[in-house]
Amino acid sequence: MIGRLVGHYRVLEKIGAGGMGEVFRAHDERLGRDVALKLIRPSSSSNQDHLRRFEQEARAAAALNHPNILAIYDVGFEGGSPYIVSELLHGKTLRVRLTEGPIPLREAADYAQQIARGLTAAHDHLIVHRDLKPENLFLTTDGLVKILDFGVAKLQNAPDDNRSIENLTTVTKNGAVLGTVAYMSPEQLRGKPVDHRSDIFSFGAILYEMLTGRRAFTGESEADTMTAVLREEPAEARLEGAGIPLAYRDLVHHCLEKDVENRFQSAKDLTFAIQTLSGSSSYRAVRIGAGRKVTLMWAVLALLVVATTALVIEQLLPAPPPATYTRLTFEPGTVDAARFTADGRSIVYSAAWNNKPTQLFTTVGDSLLSQPLNLPEATLLSISPSGELALALRGVHSGQLETVGGMLASAPLAGGSPRELLSDVRWADWDKSGGLAVVHYENNNVRLEYPIGNVLVQNRGWISNIRFSPQGDRIAFMDHPDFWDNRGHVSVVDLAGHIQSLTPDWTSEHGLAWRPDGKEIWFSAAENGNSLTLMAVTLSGKVRTLVNLPGAPFLQDVASDGRVLVALNSKRLALASGSVGSDNNIDLSWHDWNVAKDLSPDGQYVLFGDASDAAGPGYAVAMRRADGSALPMRLGEGSGGGFSPDGKWVISVSNSHPEQVTLLPVEAGQPRVVATSGLEKIQNGWARFLADGQSILLNGNEAGRAARCYLLSASGEKRRAVTPEGVSCGPSSPDGQFLAAFDASGSLNLFPIAGGESRRLSIRDKSFQPVQWSANGSSLYGYRRGEFPARLYQLALDSGTQTPLQTLHPSEPAGVVNIAPVVVSPDGKRFAYSYNQTLSVLWVISGLH
């Protein structure tokens, strides 16, 4: 071939070979430049599939014009053999670079970002590479990364194109396996249909190799390597040994998820994540395409928000249709609620910054600056068309960023003292004429009222995020079946009380507003786990995705011009333990959502519930040594209750329907199911053994009746109500004779477990949460809901005196919304607690449709 003229290209030397052809350096005699000339091998020229693949490479690559993709100049035939002409590169392949050892983090991050940008360009043209590997990535001498060889590329259908993929491409029959085994996705190895997310898996394998110098998946044979890809995880120790930061390790693992739905969902998301980690940008407003989906680990967002110098969404490649993101807040802390004013020019929000109490703030016009409003201890609920604020005063925050026990009040935005209206209101929204709809708690009943006093919806779980439609004829709300969980669905109710459920149940949901024309409700929810997505649903129940952002975006409001107000949250429920008299609190967190349930009788183990994505939809019951000296042990599925008096069993209540109570063995043994016949629903946030070890207290309700505390035999032989309706369980005395709980009037009572009249104590501090009796039965240990810093108290039953014993100190106080629940050992010497930590950044998004 040397010296031969192919078209108007003079062959100078052979520089490489690929799966189907050979590559030569040639001189373009028309334009006077050197180029790369790829010729299909003569042995393949009669193979129609190879010819089609060669043509596909030309078509795919020629459609792309991006600095990180090899540029195609020409295509033609010479003596019946096709050829492709491309730019001539100077440098070396990534494979050659990897033979020199691991690549430093900064250099690897730069390469990774360039590869992700090239993939974004290809995927935007509906082209999937399907053979991404170090041999197909070229490092030029001027620092660019070029993606080579789209010979296995496959076109995808455009959303509005009804042709099948096979009609768009002739590269391979369905089910054929093409590519290089060590870098292929599980779905590609199985011969299943692949999309752009297959390239993301390959990218993850390459990034792992760049950071460690070792392949992510290896085996003695090709079959062994395939097995590793399908079943094994790459060695975490290699990343740790290379000193790779946790955030980058999370990014690699997120690319290498076996389940395609759990990976980054687009190369744009991947580019965003890498840019965020590398801090490569400094712009406040950016344009990105809609329809994004990504899960970014807690460590990444927490680091960014605490630092307050890195921006969360920055400098992504422009892609139609554009959306503009503008950041509004820069302090470390938590945004509770935010609303546009009626004219859309300003934004009012309530937030707790820098470990200070919640306060109201407002922006001024188009300025990014915020100024505080003189309304202390107030949380924003709604803004009326006339500029009247609906506020919750003196409430405390739950882990769902819901204000509990607050007094509903109104105050003019222009200034003035609040006017108190109604106690124990958690959500409110104004209608067009200045009337209020409220979520009102009365005698443990949750009611959606409009106007105030007229019940439209009564729920045995809880109701949140109520919003009037633009026409004022409906109220949208989130309906949650369980008090302790933000699972639920989106519903609407008309003003006559007719309820319509619009969506299936989500594992997590928070934040709702109407589209300005009233044709859709926009909301944030998660189909699996806790990673929320911005969604939309029509009144006929058609659900679609608006945009997926990292972390947990809480939708706050939608302006009349369509701008969207979002609090981008990094959220976790952490777990810690300590000893009375010591300020050394030990972090026991496992995954990102740990609910403290009980301490073992000897105080050595903490029982907790794991409601993280890793636990699965059924959650998990786990225990861990209180000193943190060993990893947690998963005992089974469900929501944890308490230890048996001998420490050999724990109670679990499943999340299935109907719920099931199970005794899980701490050591060897088989689980035992406890019969709960006659109970319509079990409130699975609390369950405890009595001192005899044969009876269980738990919350539930019979059909048509309110929840209350029931006594069950551990053998399932009997069931009996212990408290009146509406009164939940509380800790039982050491002798098993009484339980302590607040009645509907707010007084602490001792309810005889065997039956009879309760004894009302002179204690009316309903914020006090009793969690354990003292060994001699004369006092209760507990904490005050909403107090921060939180303290552990001992309450004397005879006098009602509360003696503080210990202050609870989370190691990272920024963004701590509340501390609850708290559990105490029977001897009162050890404690454990969960604390909700939410770090927020407020954004305005323009251009969503």
BAFIBA-442700 format. One line per field, with one value per residue (C-alpha): residue in one letter; x, y, z. Coordinates in steps of 0.02 Angstrom, whole numbers, plus 50000, padded with zeros to 5 digits. Layout:
N
residu: c(A,...) .
xx: c(X,...) .
yy: c(Y,...) .
zz: c(Z,...) .
***
This chain:
849
residu: c(M,I,G,R,L,V,G,H,Y,R,V,L,E,K,I,G,A,G,G,M,G,E,V,F,R,A,H,D,E,R,L,G,R,D,V,A,L,K,L,I,R,P,S,S,S,S,N,Q,D,H,L,R,R,F,E,Q,E,A,R,A,A,A,A,L,N,H,P,N,I,L,A,I,Y,D,V,G,F,E,G,G,S,P,Y,I,V,S,E,L,L,H,G,K,T,L,R,V,R,L,T,E,G,P,I,P,L,R,E,A,A,D,Y,A,Q,Q,I,A,R,G,L,T,A,A,H,D,H,L,I,V,H,R,D,L,K,P,E,N,L,F,L,T,T,D,G,L,V,K,I,L,D,F,G,V,A,K,L,Q,N,A,P,D,D,N,R,S,I,E,N,L,T,T,V,T,K,N,G,A,V,L,G,T,V,A,Y,M,S,P,E,Q,L,R,G,K,P,V,D,H,R,S,D,I,F,S,F,G,A,I,L,Y,E,M,L,T,G,R,R,A,F,T,G,E,S,E,A,D,T,M,T,A,V,L,R,E,E,P,A,E,A,R,L,E,G,A,G,I,P,L,A,Y,R,D,L,V,H,H,C,L,E,K,D,V,E,N,R,F,Q,S,A,K,D,L,T,F,A,I,Q,T,L,S,G,S,S,S,Y,R,A,V,R,I,G,A,G,R,K,V,T,L,M,W,A,V,L,A,L,L,V,V,A,T,T,A,L,V,I,E,Q,L,L,P,A,P,P,P,A,T,Y,T,R,L,T,F,E,P,G,T,V,D,A,A,R,F,T,A,D,G,R,S,I,V,Y,S,A,A,W,N,N,K,P,T,Q,L,F,T,T,V,G,D,S,L,L,S,Q,P,L,N,L,P,E,A,T,L,L,S,I,S,P,S,G,E,L,A,L,A,L,R,G,V,H,S,G,Q,L,E,T,V,G,G,M,L,A,S,A,P,L,A,G,G,S,P,R,E,L,L,S,D,V,R,W,A,D,W,D,K,S,G,G,L,A,V,V,H,Y,E,N,N,N,V,R,L,E,Y,P,I,G,N,V,L,V,Q,N,R,G,W,I,S,N,I,R,F,S,P,Q,G,D,R,I,A,F,M,D,H,P,D,F,W,D,N,R,G,H,V,S,V,V,D,L,A,G,H,I,Q,S,L,T,P,D,W,T,S,E,H,G,L,A,W,R,P,D,G,K,E,I,W,F,S,A,A,E,N,G,N,S,L,T,L,M,A,V,T,L,S,G,K,V,R,T,L,V,N,L,P,G,A,P,F,L,Q,D,V,A,S,D,G,R,V,L,V,A,L,N,S,K,R,L,A,L,A,S,G,S,V,G,S,D,N,N,I,D,L,S,W,H,D,W,N,V,A,K,D,L,S,P,D,G,Q,Y,V,L,F,G,D,A,S,D,A,A,G,P,G,Y,A,V,A,M,R,R,A,D,G,S,A,L,P,M,R,L,G,E,G,S,G,G,G,F,S,P,D,G,K,W,V,I,S,V,S,N,S,H,P,E,Q,V,T,L,L,P,V,E,A,G,Q,P,R,V,V,A,T,S,G,L,E,K,I,Q,N,G,W,A,R,F,L,A,D,G,Q,S,I,L,L,N,G,N,E,A,G,R,A,A,R,C,Y,L,L,S,A,S,G,E,K,R,R,A,V,T,P,E,G,V,S,C,G,P,S,S,P,D,G,Q,F,L,A,A,F,D,A,S,G,S,L,N,L,F,P,I,A,G,G,E,S,R,R,L,S,I,R,D,K,S,F,Q,P,V,Q,W,S,A,N,G,S,S,L,Y,G,Y,R,R,G,E,F,P,A,R,L,Y,Q,L,A,L,D,S,G,T,Q,T,P,L,Q,T,L,H,P,S,E,P,A,G,V,V,N,I,A,P,V,V,V,S,P,D,G,K,R,F,A,Y,S,Y,N,Q,T,L,S,V,L,W,V,I,S,G,L,H) .
xx: c(50000,50147,50150,49980,49849,49678,49558,49663,49755,49936,49978,50137,50149,50048,50012,49888,49754,49578,49451,49401,49530,49704,49752,49881,49957,49917,49936,49784,49849,49705,49716,49900,49883,49920,49770,49729,49661,49566,49539,49434,49536,49518,49470,49320,49267,49149,49073,48914,48900,49077,49039,48882,48978,49112,48980,48898,49062,49075,48896,48903,49069,49034,48875,48980,49078,49159,49338,49337,49284,49394,49346,49294,49342,49290,49224,49234,49271,49432,49423,49269,49347,49278,49387,49368,49477,49498,49609,49785,49822,49991,50012,49968,49818,49757,49809,49991,49978,49909,50060,50158,50058,49908,49862,49865,49692,49695,49752,49627,49486,49533,49533,49369,49285,49338,49278,49111,49092,49127,48999,48873,48894,48875,48724,48641,48648,48571,48735,48798,48982,48968,49155,49229,49399,49575,49625,49488,49538,49683,49784,49851,50012,49914,49813,49652,49565,49488,49361,49402,49320,49132,49133,49020,48915,48728,48597,48448,48272,48232,48083,47971,48037,47929,48059,48141,48325,48354,48286,48401,48559,48621,48768,48713,48567,48475,48562,48737,48878,49004,49140,49278,49227,49316,49233,49061,48904,48809,48662,48778,48862,48691,48649,48507,48464,48582,48567,48681,48695,48800,48936,48926,48967,49117,49170,49166,49279,49402,49401,49433,49583,49650,49642,49712,49817,49719,49569,49403,49356,49481,49486,49600,49490,49364,49225,49297,49305,49124,49074,49166,49073,48906,48924,49070,49114,49284,49404,49370,49537,49630,49542,49573,49754,49777,49713,49562,49437,49270,49173,49271,49251,49063,49063,49153,49034,48884,48944,48972,48800,48744,48564,48556,48422,48542,48682,48704,48562,48651,48825,48769,48742,48913,48995,48906,48966,49148,49145,49069,49206,49347,49277,49315,49188,49137,48976,48813,48692,48707,48608,48578,48455,48297,48259,48410,48423,48565,48600,48746,48813,48790,48976,48986,48843,48884,49062,49002,48870,48976,49118,48997,49128,49086,48925,48814,48763,48890,48964,48876,48874,48727,48596,48419,48296,48392,48357,48441,48492,48525,48587,48510,48585,48765,48760,48777,48609,48432,48294,48123,48009,48016,47887,47881,47787,47628,47716,47857,47993,48048,48067,48027,48101,48129,48299,48415,48593,48756,48679,48558,48369,48251,48218,48125,48221,48173,48264,48247,48199,48327,48464,48540,48556,48436,48384,48305,48125,48090,47986,48081,48035,47926,47920,47844,47689,47615,47602,47433,47403,47391,47558,47497,47610,47544,47667,47693,47753,47853,47845,47982,48045,48020,48139,48022,48050,47872,47836,47759,47653,47658,47531,47458,47474,47462,47572,47589,47746,47767,47791,47689,47660,47587,47405,47379,47239,47243,47353,47442,47439,47579,47535,47430,47392,47295,47155,47129,47018,47124,47049,47157,47162,47257,47321,47261,47302,47165,47157,47283,47172,47251,47127,47135,47014,46944,46883,46955,46840,46766,46849,46883,47004,47039,47191,47255,47431,47478,47449,47577,47614,47438,47418,47268,47250,47267,47079,47047,46932,47046,47179,47326,47413,47531,47447,47559,47488,47612,47651,47835,47869,47860,47803,47643,47557,47492,47305,47181,47019,46883,46792,46652,46773,46788,46963,47060,47227,47336,47497,47556,47643,47820,47950,47985,47896,47910,47866,47721,47653,47537,47594,47533,47397,47331,47349,47484,47544,47733,47811,47969,47968,48071,48013,48147,48254,48270,48341,48200,48161,48059,47900,47736,47563,47405,47232,47204,47353,47484,47656,47813,47988,48029,48213,48324,48449,48579,48535,48357,48277,48126,48006,47954,47853,47815,47796,47664,47797,47849,48007,48033,48098,48193,48290,48427,48454,48587,48499,48538,48479,48637,48660,48768,48790,48868,48878,48804,48944,49049,49041,49120,48979,49023,48961,48876,48798,48773,48723,48624,48459,48473,48331,48379,48259,48325,48477,48510,48477,48664,48683,48814,48715,48609,48460,48416,48316,48400,48286,48422,48424,48545,48420,48293,48107,48070,48199,48310,48331,48511,48615,48788,48902,48874,49061,49073,49204,49121,49024,48833,48744,48585,48456,48314,48189,48066,48063,48146,48053,48145,48255,48181,48228,48357,48429,48402,48261,48211,48042,48021,47866,47866,47818,47714,47525,47458,47600,47676,47757,47909,48030,48207,48341,48496,48600,48569,48387,48235,48119,47947,47791,47672,47486,47400,47227,47098,47217,47186,47352,47508,47597,47772,47871,47868,47854,47922,47928,47858,47970,47902,47972,47808,47704,47726,47660,47632,47529,47391,47208,47056,46945,46852,46941,47084,47257,47297,47415,47385,47454,47497,47553,47719,47640,47497,47362,47279,47263,47196,47187,47283,47251,47101,47089,47210,47336,47496,47609,47747,47882,47824,47874,48005,47869,47764,47615,47605,47648,47681,47599,47519,47330,47236,47233,47422,47439,47558,47465,47511,47398,47376,47425,47310,47163,47078,47081,47235,47328,47353,47516,47542,47654,47587,47748,47698,47866,47942,47961,47978,48086,48137,48090,48223,48265,48170,48015,48019,48067,48071,48215,48174,48208,48114,48057,48130,48257,48428,48552,48453,48470,48434,48323,48267,48087,48032,47856,47808,47859,47869,48045,48151,48336,48454,48579,48673,48685,48686,48825,48820,48996,48941,48805,48779,48611,48549,48360,48313,48376,48255,48223,48330,48344,48417,48483,48382,48513,48510,48697,48705,48605,48593,48505,48468,48489,48421,48549,48489,48600,48508,48546,48402,48395,48281,48261,48196,48149,48071,47923) .
yy: c(50000,50120,50252,50197,50330,50297,50426,50583,50519,50458,50318,50357,50226,50101,50164,50038,49907,49883,49743,49760,49871,49946,50127,50223,50396,50474,50642,50735,50793,50915,51008,50973,50897,50731,50627,50456,50333,50179,50038,49884,49724,49631,49475,49568,49657,49516,49510,49611,49632,49702,49819,49879,49904,50002,50112,50133,50194,50323,50382,50386,50476,50597,50653,50710,50871,50883,50914,50751,50642,50596,50709,50621,50711,50594,50422,50326,50164,50109,49954,49894,49921,50062,50187,50325,50480,50563,50688,50627,50623,50637,50558,50388,50285,50277,50094,50144,50275,50145,50034,50172,50153,50235,50409,50548,50601,50775,50708,50564,50685,50793,50642,50580,50748,50755,50577,50616,50771,50669,50539,50678,50738,50561,50521,50686,50621,50456,50364,50234,50185,50008,49974,50105,50047,50119,50064,50176,50330,50434,50561,50695,50789,50949,50874,50823,50655,50589,50448,50332,50190,50203,50041,49956,50112,50098,50229,50245,50298,50480,50501,50550,50418,50262,50162,50018,50024,49887,50004,50143,50037,49883,49849,49691,49578,49589,49492,49493,49530,49657,49748,49703,49592,49679,49846,49788,49819,49672,49699,49699,49538,49456,49507,49619,49784,49922,50110,50256,50193,50047,50172,50242,50070,50058,50232,50177,50029,50143,50272,50136,50078,50255,50282,50114,50052,49888,49828,49835,49660,49522,49333,49195,49172,49275,49175,49217,49400,49397,49318,49455,49591,49507,49459,49542,49716,49794,49790,49939,49915,49967,50134,50158,50107,50233,50370,50407,50522,50445,50558,50493,50314,50342,50411,50255,50138,50235,50209,50023,49981,49813,49874,50002,50102,50134,50208,50387,50408,50518,50573,50751,50693,50612,50772,50872,50755,50761,50950,50966,50859,50946,51120,51174,51313,51477,51527,51556,51530,51384,51303,51117,51001,50938,50757,50723,50589,50568,50508,50598,50532,50623,50651,50753,50872,50890,50939,51066,51148,51158,51234,51358,51397,51263,51278,51128,51152,51234,51246,51100,51085,51180,51062,51093,51124,51240,51272,51408,51375,51521,51493,51602,51545,51516,51487,51317,51266,51214,51294,51249,51328,51457,51547,51674,51833,51862,51972,51844,51976,51923,51763,51738,51590,51525,51451,51408,51464,51437,51344,51487,51473,51478,51652,51727,51807,51893,51933,52106,52115,52033,52042,51883,51966,51917,52019,51954,51994,52041,51886,51773,51591,51589,51462,51511,51416,51522,51696,51765,51864,52021,51991,51914,51783,51623,51571,51434,51510,51426,51254,51124,51038,50855,50756,50789,50979,50990,51115,51020,51101,51272,51412,51468,51657,51787,51938,52067,52049,52238,52226,52204,52087,51913,51881,51708,51604,51418,51299,51144,51184,51110,51162,51303,51387,51544,51546,51691,51790,51774,51618,51481,51294,51208,51040,51041,50913,50891,50749,50652,50667,50742,50850,50951,51093,51225,51344,51320,51203,51119,50949,50899,50755,50659,50546,50414,50444,50624,50756,50878,51009,51073,51192,51274,51254,51415,51408,51387,51238,51100,51072,50959,50872,50730,50586,50482,50321,50310,50445,50402,50388,50506,50368,50415,50479,50640,50673,50813,50855,50969,51091,50966,50839,50721,50646,50582,50492,50539,50440,50273,50269,50338,50278,50461,50622,50804,50966,51009,51154,51179,51222,51399,51339,51212,51065,50978,50963,50968,50877,50793,50607,50448,50285,50191,50247,50428,50514,50630,50676,50824,50748,50805,50726,50775,50771,50610,50529,50536,50550,50613,50666,50851,50848,50744,50833,50768,50735,50773,50920,50981,51076,51236,51341,51380,51562,51622,51632,51451,51479,51342,51365,51213,51178,51057,50958,50843,50743,50602,50528,50491,50382,50415,50347,50403,50385,50499,50607,50603,50724,50596,50546,50401,50402,50235,50284,50149,50206,50367,50337,50260,50264,50229,50099,50027,49983,49805,49763,49771,49934,49860,49859,49986,49922,50031,50033,50060,50150,50194,50149,50008,49926,49898,49940,49834,49925,49829,49795,49801,49813,49878,49886,50050,50085,50070,49934,49820,49838,49832,49665,49654,49548,49550,49654,49780,49917,49879,49879,49832,49700,49561,49572,49432,49518,49364,49431,49594,49646,49687,49756,49733,49866,49744,49750,49687,49722,49576,49569,49456,49410,49405,49305,49400,49242,49077,49032,49055,49207,49188,49272,49347,49342,49511,49460,49596,49741,49832,49924,49924,50088,50017,50157,50083,49910,49846,49690,49694,49642,49463,49440,49358,49511,49652,49830,49908,50042,49994,50013,49905,49934,50099,50151,50268,50205,50159,50049,49860,49718,49560,49392,49348,49180,49270,49198,49361,49546,49684,49875,49962,50146,50246,50281,50414,50377,50292,50174,50231,50147,50016,50011,49886,49781,49779,49861,50031,50122,50310,50410,50579,50585,50696,50841,50846,50770,50629,50475,50307,50179,50011,49875,49750,49870,49999,50187,50283,50395,50572,50655,50841,50849,50941,50970,50877,50915,50792,50620,50480,50337,50231,50204,50209,50041,50085,50148,50322,50422,50426,50462,50563,50714,50867,50861,51001,51059,51100,51070,50921,50856,50696,50723,50625,50666,50631,50557,50625,50807,50827,50897,50877,50861,50879,50736,50755,50866,50772,50831,50781,50793,50905,51025,51121,51080,50976,50994,50891,50755,50610,50476,50454,50286,50250,50091,50020,50079,50255,50258,50245,50327,50327,50446,50488,50662,50731,50834,50929,51050,51156,51267,51366,51377,51457,51355,51437,51344,51182,51121) .
zz: c(50000,50028,49889,49822,49780,49859,49790,49806,49961,49943,50067,50164,50303,50404,50579,50650,50628,50693,50701,50519,50438,50433,50465,50363,50366,50197,50113,50046,49878,49854,50020,50054,50227,50310,50361,50431,50303,50362,50237,50261,50248,50081,50176,50244,50086,50039,50213,50200,50388,50397,50254,50341,50503,50410,50330,50499,50574,50437,50457,50648,50662,50520,50609,50756,50767,50936,50996,51093,50946,50800,50653,50490,50329,50190,50144,49980,49888,49805,49696,49787,49959,50066,50158,50287,50299,50468,50556,50592,50777,50864,51033,51106,51154,51333,51334,51304,51441,51562,51536,51621,51783,51869,51813,51944,52003,51927,51758,51764,51807,51657,51541,51615,51590,51407,51375,51457,51348,51192,51245,51277,51098,51029,51137,51090,50910,50971,50941,51065,51049,51124,51117,51230,51295,51321,51145,51073,51171,51104,51204,51089,51120,51148,51293,51205,51224,51063,51054,50909,50813,50802,50702,50829,50857,50857,50822,50938,50893,50916,51035,50889,50767,50749,50653,50742,50785,50656,50523,50580,50577,50488,50601,50687,50718,50884,51021,50946,51067,51002,51095,51217,51362,51507,51468,51412,51515,51591,51474,51323,51379,51397,51218,51276,51192,51247,51255,51302,51481,51419,51371,51548,51620,51503,51555,51738,51702,51612,51751,51880,51778,51759,51948,52003,51857,51863,51765,51854,51796,51761,51743,51681,51529,51432,51516,51688,51643,51584,51749,51844,51748,51777,51960,52047,52106,52069,52217,52329,52416,52258,52255,52440,52422,52283,52398,52289,52380,52429,52311,52160,52221,52232,52055,51989,52080,52016,51837,51868,51938,51867,51856,51715,51809,51953,51847,51793,51671,51544,51496,51540,51719,51716,51650,51784,51923,51865,51848,52021,52096,52006,52042,51865,51849,51927,51840,51933,51789,51669,51529,51523,51438,51520,51561,51671,51802,51925,52100,52183,52347,52513,52531,52371,52408,52592,52549,52421,52528,52686,52588,52505,52373,52245,52146,52123,51942,51830,51656,51572,51384,51308,51238,51177,51251,51367,51550,51652,51832,51951,52127,52264,52429,52482,52671,52757,52828,52785,52681,52755,52626,52486,52378,52238,52279,52178,52050,52033,52061,52235,52333,52517,52608,52784,52824,52966,52921,53013,53161,53197,53222,53074,53005,52858,52715,52553,52392,52318,52134,52019,52150,52219,52389,52528,52678,52839,52887,53067,53104,53226,53256,53100,52959,52791,52734,52593,52514,52460,52299,52406,52491,52654,52733,52811,52946,53074,53238,53376,53298,53289,53133,53094,52986,52840,52857,52922,53062,53207,53343,53262,53279,53113,53094,52958,52934,52795,52690,52698,52887,53043,53189,53156,53198,53273,53194,53237,53337,53272,53087,52982,52803,52731,52565,52516,52390,52269,52387,52544,52621,52692,52670,52811,52869,53049,53183,53313,53439,53334,53181,53024,52928,52769,52801,52683,52739,52913,53009,52855,52833,52652,52689,52848,52846,52964,52903,52863,52730,52661,52526,52496,52348,52266,52077,51975,51945,52132,52110,52174,52306,52266,52410,52455,52543,52660,52736,52882,53010,53015,52828,52678,52562,52473,52317,52241,52255,52221,52309,52243,52356,52384,52457,52309,52313,52163,52175,52026,52047,52112,52280,52284,52408,52449,52402,52453,52364,52250,52145,51996,51822,51784,51664,51790,51671,51772,51950,51966,52112,52175,52214,52204,52129,52224,52371,52424,52268,52217,52037,51973,51899,51823,51823,51730,51807,51709,51796,51659,51741,51658,51711,51707,51753,51866,51975,52097,52278,52335,52243,52342,52230,52319,52197,52015,51959,51838,51701,51729,51830,51957,52134,52200,52359,52310,52469,52532,52665,52784,52948,53045,53199,53353,53530,53691,53880,54012,54079,53920,53774,53656,53539,53424,53245,53205,53038,52908,52734,52745,52836,53010,53137,53318,53391,53553,53658,53713,53897,53933,53837,53720,53556,53464,53367,53217,53057,52890,52767,52640,52456,52498,52616,52477,52472,52624,52733,52853,53039,53098,53256,53295,53445,53536,53541,53351,53363,53235,53074,53082,53069,52963,53054,52928,52833,52903,53032,53198,53363,53521,53604,53709,53895,53872,53717,53607,53496,53412,53344,53160,53075,52887,52761,52659,52653,52765,52885,52977,53149,53156,53295,53225,53315,53365,53357,53267,53243,53134,53130,53213,53146,53275,53230,53225,53165,53187,53162,52999,53005,53113,53143,53123,53201,53377,53459,53625,53732,53908,54051,54045,53870,53818,53774,53649,53645,53474,53387,53266,53228,53198,53046,53060,53220,53263,53307,53486,53586,53588,53691,53593,53652,53573,53533,53444,53557,53612,53574,53685,53677,53816,53781,53718,53532,53475,53615,53558,53654,53770,53874,53999,54182,54245,54327,54168,54254,54168,54010,54002,53863,53831,53810,53688,53813,53822,53996,54037,54096,54169,54083,54174,54051,54134,54115,54225,54252,54201,54321,54259,54310,54333,54181,54028,53931,53774,53694,53819,53740,53869,53805,53956,54139,54272,54352,54512,54419,54498,54344,54155,54038,53884,53774,53713,53533,53429,53557,53488,53556,53617,53794,53885,54038,54190,54238,54417,54415,54587,54561,54372,54386,54230,54266,54116,54112,53948,53795,53631,53515,53331,53263,53118,53180,53017,52939,53086,53077,53228,53343,53358,53405,53561,53650,53822,53903,54049,54175,54103,54072,53883,53745,53556,53439,53259,53190,53028,52934,52781,52687,52559,52410,52336,52145,52017,51857,51698,51540,51604,51502) .
***
